[in-house]
Amino acid sequence: MHHRILIIRPGARGDFVLSLPVVAGLREQCPHARIEVLARGGVASLADGIAHKTGNLDTFVVAGAGGSFQYLDSFDLIITWSASPSSPYVTEGFGGEAVVLPATPVSGVAASLFFFERVPQLRGVEWRPARVCIAAAEAAEADRLLANIGLDPARGALAVHPGSGARHKCWPAEHFARVIDSLLNAGRQVLMLQGEADAQAVTETMRLLAPDRLPVLRHLPLRILAAVLHRCGHYLGNDSGVSHLAAAAGADCTVVFGPTDPAVWSPAGPNVTVVVSSVPCRPCGKTHPDCDTLECLTKLAPERVLEVNRSTTTISLRKPKSF
C-alpha cells in the first residue's frame, strides 16, 4: 500500500482534465495515502478536494537545486508523463515505484481511459469521467458574477466559448453568432466567456451581434471559471480546454469538433454531446496537405447545434459540492 503519491502532469488545461480520473482513482484505491499533484500554471488546482496539495510545475526545479530530488524521494509512488521534465530522474534515479505514461494516446482510443488503464495501481478501480469539486464559496462567487452581468443564476444559462488554443479547431464566428442570436430571441440566458487566447474569436463573434446584447466574462481565475460553468449548467464550445473543464464541472456540454478526433479527445461523460460534420476527410488532425478551407467546420450548420440546445430550455438550480 502506498503512503505518499506524487502525480506530475505536464501539458495544457485539457490534458490535465483528461488525467483527473487518475487522481480520483488513486484516491479511491489508496484512501489513506497523501496525494500531491504538480501541473503547469494553476491547472493543478482543479484537483483541489481530491489531492492533499497541488502545486505549479513551472516553478518546480527538477535539476536538483533547492532540494527537488529530496522532495521527489519523499514519495513511494510517482506517476508522470513522458513529456514531463521530471521523467528522466523518475525513470533513472528515483528509488521508489514509478509509472511514466505516454504523452499521447493511441489513435482511436479515448485519452482519459487510455491514461487511466495504463496505471497498474488502478487495476480493479472503475474509471469515471473527470469531475471538479466546486466549493460553496466558489459557487457563491459565480452567482455574484452572473448577477453582476444581469443574469439570474437560479435560471441557469448557456455559457459560450468560441475560442480554442488552436484556430483550426474553431467553428466560424458567424455560426456561433447565429446560434446565440436564436437562443436569445427564444428567451434563453446566454453569456460569452473569454480567456487569454480568445480575443479574436470573441471579437469576431460579438461584431455579428447587436451591441450590448450579450454579456461577457473575461479572464476568470480557473476555479471560478469552473464554478461559473457549473452554475450556468449549459455550455457550447470547440475542442478546447474550457470544454473539458465545462464537462468536468457538470455542465451539459455541446462541443463542436472539426479536424480533431472526438473518439480520442472529446470531454468524457453522459453530459457531453459532440457535434461533427459529415465531410469524409475528417478527422485528419489538420494534417491533410490539400485542406485550406476547413470544411469540417465551415459546413457544420448552426441548425445542428441549435437542435441540441433547443431541447434543453431550462435547468434546475445546481447545488455546489462542498469540500
C-alpha positions in Angstrom: 0.0 0.0 0.0 1.3 3.4 -1.0 1.5 6.2 1.6 2.8 9.2 -0.4 1.9 9.6 -4.0 3.0 12.3 -6.4 1.4 13.0 -9.8 3.3 15.2 -12.2 1.2 16.2 -15.2 2.7 18.5 -17.9 0.5 19.7 -20.8 -2.4 22.1 -21.2 -5.6 22.5 -19.3 -7.5 19.9 -21.3 -4.7 17.4 -20.9 -4.9 17.8 -17.1 -8.7 17.4 -17.0 -8.4 14.2 -19.1 -6.0 12.9 -16.4 -8.2 13.8 -13.4 -9.7 10.3 -13.3 -6.2 9.0 -12.5 -6.1 11.3 -9.4 -9.6 10.3 -8.3 -8.9 6.6 -8.9 -5.8 6.7 -6.8 -7.7 8.5 -4.0 -10.3 5.7 -4.1 -7.6 2.9 -4.3 -5.4 4.5 -1.6 -7.8 6.3 0.7 -5.2 6.9 3.5 -2.3 8.0 1.2 -1.2 11.5 0.9 -1.6 12.6 -2.7 0.2 15.7 -4.2 -0.2 17.0 -7.8 2.1 19.2 -9.9 0.9 20.7 -13.2 1.7 23.8 -15.3 0.3 27.2 -14.2 -2.6 27.0 -11.8 -4.1 23.9 -13.5 -3.3 21.6 -10.7 -5.8 23.5 -8.5 -8.5 21.6 -10.4 -7.6 18.6 -8.2 -8.4 20.5 -5.0 -10.8 18.4 -3.0 -9.2 15.2 -4.3 -5.5 15.8 -3.7 -4.0 16.9 -0.4 -1.7 19.5 -2.1 -1.4 21.0 -5.6 1.5 23.0 -7.0 2.9 24.7 -10.0 5.2 22.5 -12.2 6.7 25.7 -13.8 8.3 26.8 -10.5 9.4 23.3 -9.6 13.2 22.9 -10.2 13.9 19.4 -11.4 17.7 19.8 -11.9 18.4 19.1 -8.3 18.8 22.6 -6.8 16.6 23.6 -3.9 16.0 20.1 -2.6 14.0 18.9 -5.6 15.5 15.5 -5.5 14.8 15.2 -1.8 11.2 16.2 -2.5 10.8 13.5 -5.2 12.4 10.9 -2.9 9.9 11.6 -0.2 7.3 9.7 -2.2 6.9 6.0 -2.6 4.9 6.3 -5.9 5.3 8.8 -8.7 3.1 8.9 -11.7 4.2 11.2 -14.6 4.0 11.6 -18.3 6.9 11.2 -20.8 6.7 14.9 -21.7 7.4 15.9 -18.1 10.9 17.5 -17.3 11.0 15.2 -14.3 10.6 11.9 -16.2 14.4 11.3 -16.7 15.0 11.4 -13.0 11.9 9.5 -12.2 12.9 6.7 -14.6 16.7 6.7 -13.7 17.3 8.0 -10.2 14.1 7.6 -8.2 14.2 4.8 -5.6 10.5 4.2 -5.3 7.9 2.9 -7.7 7.4 5.0 -10.8 4.9 5.0 -13.7 5.7 7.0 -16.8 2.7 7.3 -19.1 2.9 8.1 -22.9 2.3 11.8 -23.7 -0.4 11.0 -26.3 -2.9 8.1 -26.5 -3.1 5.5 -29.2 -5.2 6.6 -32.2 -8.9 5.9 -31.8 -8.7 5.3 -28.0 -10.3 7.8 -25.6 -7.4 9.7 -24.0 -8.9 9.7 -20.5 -9.5 6.0 -20.4 -6.1 5.3 -22.2 -4.2 7.1 -19.4 -6.3 5.5 -16.6 -5.9 1.9 -17.8 -2.1 2.3 -18.0 -1.7 2.9 -14.3 -1.1 -0.6 -12.8 -2.1 0.7 -9.3 -5.7 1.3 -10.7 -6.4 -2.2 -11.7 -9.8 -3.1 -10.2 -10.9 0.5 -9.9 -13.7 1.7 -12.1 -13.0 4.6 -14.5 -15.3 7.5 -14.1 -15.4 10.8 -16.0 -13.4 13.7 -14.6 -15.2 15.9 -12.0 -14.1 19.1 -10.4 -15.2 19.7 -6.8 -16.8 23.2 -6.5 -16.6 24.8 -3.1 -19.6 26.6 -1.7 -17.7 29.9 -1.6 -16.7 29.4 -5.3 -20.4 28.8 -6.3 -21.4 31.9 -4.4 -18.8 34.0 -6.3 -20.0 32.6 -9.6 -23.6 33.6 -8.7 -22.3 37.1 -7.8 -20.6 37.4 -11.2 -23.6 36.2 -13.1 -25.9 38.6 -11.2 -23.5 41.5 -11.9 -23.9 41.0 -15.7 -27.7 40.9 -15.4 -28.3 37.1 -15.3 -30.4 35.2 -12.8 -28.2 32.3 -11.5 -31.3 30.3 -10.5 -32.4 30.1 -14.1 -29.2 28.7 -15.5 -27.6 30.0 -18.7 -25.7 28.9 -21.8 -22.0 29.7 -21.5 -20.5 30.1 -24.9 -16.7 29.9 -25.5 -15.9 30.5 -29.2 -12.1 30.2 -28.9 -9.5 27.5 -28.6 -5.8 27.2 -28.2 -5.6 26.5 -32.0 -7.5 28.5 -34.6 -8.0 25.4 -36.8 -10.3 24.0 -34.1 -12.7 27.0 -34.1 -16.2 26.9 -35.5 -16.8 30.1 -37.6 -17.8 33.2 -35.7 -20.9 33.6 -37.9 -22.1 30.2 -36.9 -21.7 30.9 -33.2 -23.5 34.3 -33.6 -26.4 32.7 -35.3 -26.9 30.2 -32.5 -26.5 32.9 -29.9 -29.0 35.2 -31.6 -31.6 32.4 -32.0 -31.4 31.4 -28.4 -31.5 35.0 -27.1 -34.6 35.5 -29.2 -36.1 32.4 -27.6 -35.6 33.9 -24.1 -32.5 31.9 -23.1 -29.9 33.4 -20.8 -26.6 33.4 -22.7 -23.2 34.7 -21.9 -19.8 34.7 -23.6 -16.5 33.5 -22.0 -13.1 35.0 -23.0 -9.7 33.7 -22.0 -6.2 34.9 -22.8 -6.2 33.2 -26.3 -9.8 34.1 -27.3 -9.7 37.8 -28.1 -10.0 37.3 -31.9 -12.8 34.7 -31.7 -14.8 36.7 -29.2 -14.4 40.0 -31.2 -15.4 38.4 -34.4 -18.5 36.8 -32.8 -19.6 39.9 -30.9 -19.2 42.0 -34.1 -22.1 40.0 -35.6 -24.5 40.6 -32.7 -26.4 43.6 -31.7 -24.4 45.9 -29.4 -24.6 45.2 -25.7 -26.9 42.2 -26.3 -24.5 39.6 -24.9 -22.7 39.9 -21.6 -19.0 38.7 -21.5 -17.0 37.4 -18.6 -13.3 37.7 -19.2 -10.1 36.2 -17.8 -11.7 34.4 -14.8 -9.4 32.5 -12.4 -9.5 28.9 -13.3 -11.5 27.6 -10.3 -14.0 30.4 -10.5 -14.4 29.7 -14.2 -15.3 26.1 -13.3 -17.8 27.4 -10.8 -19.4 29.7 -13.4 -19.7 26.8 -15.8 -21.2 24.6 -13.1 -23.8 27.3 -12.1 -24.7 28.1 -15.8 -25.5 24.4 -16.4 -25.2 24.6 -20.2 -22.1 25.1 -22.4 -21.3 25.5 -26.1 -17.7 25.5 -27.4 -15.0 24.0 -29.6 -12.4 21.3 -28.9 -10.6 23.2 -26.2 -9.5 23.0 -22.6 -12.5 25.1 -21.5 -14.8 22.5 -23.0 -13.1 19.8 -20.9 -13.4 22.0 -17.8 -17.1 22.6 -18.5 -17.8 18.8 -18.7 -15.8 18.2 -15.5 -17.8 21.0 -13.8 -21.0 19.2 -14.6 -22.5 21.4 -17.3 -24.4 19.9 -20.1 -22.0 20.4 -23.0 -22.4 20.8 -26.7 -18.9 20.5 -28.2 -18.1 21.2 -31.9 -15.3 19.1 -33.4 -13.6 19.7 -36.7 -10.3 18.2 -37.8 -9.5 16.5 -34.4 -10.9 13.2 -33.4 -13.6 13.2 -30.7 -13.2 9.5 -30.2 -9.8 10.4 -28.6 -10.1 14.0 -27.4 -13.7 14.6 -26.6 -14.6 15.5 -23.0 -16.0 12.4 -21.3 -19.3 11.9 -19.7 -23.0 11.5 -20.3 -23.4 15.3 -20.1 -21.4 15.8 -23.3 -22.9 15.9 -26.8 -20.3 16.1 -29.7 -21.4 17.6 -33.0 -19.4 16.9 -36.1 -19.9 17.4 -39.9 -20.3 14.6 -42.4 -17.4 15.6 -44.6 -15.5 12.3 -45.4 -12.0 13.7 -44.7 -12.5 14.3 -41.0 -10.9 13.7 -38.6 -7.5 14.5 -40.1 -5.9 16.4 -37.2 -5.4 19.1 -39.8 -2.6 17.1 -41.4 -4.3 16.8 -44.9 -2.0 18.7 -47.3 -4.9 19.9 -49.5 -7.1 21.3 -46.7 -7.1 25.1 -46.6 -10.9 25.6 -46.1 -11.7 23.5 -43.0 -15.0 22.4 -44.5 -15.4 20.1 -41.5 -16.2 23.3 -39.5 -17.5 25.7 -42.1 -20.0 23.2 -43.4 -21.3 22.3 -40.0 -24.6 24.2 -40.0 -25.7 26.2 -36.9 -29.1 24.3 -37.1 -27.3 21.2 -36.0 -26.2 22.9 -32.8 -29.5 24.7 -32.3 -31.3 21.4 -32.4 -29.3 20.2 -29.4 -29.7 23.4 -27.4 -33.3 24.0 -28.0 -34.1 20.6 -26.4 -32.9 21.9 -23.0 -34.5 25.2 -22.4 -34.5 25.2 -18.6 -32.4 23.7 -15.8 -32.8 23.3 -12.1 -30.7 25.3 -9.6 -27.4 23.5 -9.1 -26.1 23.0 -5.6 -22.3 23.0 -5.2 -20.3 20.1 -3.8 -18.6 21.5 -0.7 -15.1 20.4 0.4 
